[in-house]
């Protein structure tokens, strides 16, 4: 049952991302991916807000964490998870790991995006 609820929350997160990014992008025009940027930034705020309400304020039950953070937020934007995990490394003074995470995911992500495009064009 847990997997079903995570999947449902993920579906809702994906729909919210699609609608919000689309509306923002339509208003902003096509010159800059503002829709994606707004979703990523809002996702980071929401992730930080929700995890603090659950872990520190006890304002939400801890059992809701996988549904909201993994399901909804994971589908809304994985960038928020990336930012949270990097912030956790920084919080524990793991500067080298935080730097490796930022540079590694950003640079390797771009490299593998182009590799995937190259492979797809080659076949």
Beta strands, then each sheet from edge to edge (+ up, - down):
end
